[in-house]
Amino acid sequence: MSAAWFWATKGLSTLADAGQFDKITQRINGGQNGAADRQALYARAHKVLA
């Protein structure tokens, strides 16, 4: 529930709907460390789920 609260209070659904991966990463981590790895995992998951 804490993750859902964090997601909602940071307005991340709006960014996710707009495909703003970099902005989501910035709001969660305060930077872009590890963003390339997360982007690759996201792309892989998207292929499986779409």
WOSUL-V756984 format. One record per pair of residues at least 4 apart in sequence whose C-alpha atoms are under 8 Angstrom apart, sorted by sequence separation. I is the first residue (numbers start at 1). GAP is how many residues later the second one is. If there is no record, write none. Layout:
BEGIN
I_GAP ; I_GAP
END
This chain:
BEGIN
1_4 ; 2_4 ; 3_4 ; 4_4 ; 5_4 ; 6_4 ; 7_4 ; 8_4 ; 11_4 ; 12_4 ; 13_4 ; 14_4 ; 15_4 ; 16_4 ; 20_4 ; 21_4 ; 22_4 ; 23_4 ; 24_4 ; 25_4 ; 26_4 ; 27_4 ; 29_4 ; 34_4 ; 35_4 ; 36_4 ; 37_4 ; 38_4 ; 39_4 ; 40_4 ; 41_4 ; 42_4 ; 43_4 ; 44_4 ; 45_4 ; 46_4 ; 7_5 ; 8_5 ; 15_5 ; 16_5 ; 25_5 ; 26_5 ; 7_6 ; 15_6 ; 25_6 ; 26_6 ; 25_7 ; 15_8 ; 16_8 ; 15_9 ; 22_10 ; 25_10 ; 12_12 ; 22_13 ; 10_17 ; 21_18
END
